[in-house]
Amino acid sequence: MNPPKIISVQPLDDYLLMIEFSNHEYRRYNVKPLLKKEMFAPLKNRAFFKNVQIEIGGYAVSWNEDIDISEYELWVNGKPS
């Protein structure tokens, strides 16, 4: 399965991301379960969480070179909105 690419991301309250995909569908993704993993722990800082960016090509969202979430994960596990 080739998921659509990410064209926009908006951080929301309560560690949610609103993702717009290239097929013009929106999905809401809950980052909160990932915060238990050491790799994602820095996202507990809300200011840092709000600095989410789209990777070049729309293949992921990221916060730095160590923390990212793929378009596949966001598409498959995001809730249609």
Protein Blocks (a to p, Z undefined) as FASTA:
>chain_A
ZZdddfbdcddehhiacdddfkopacdddfklmmmpmklmmmmpmklmmmpccdehilac
cfbfmbccdfklmmmmpccZZ
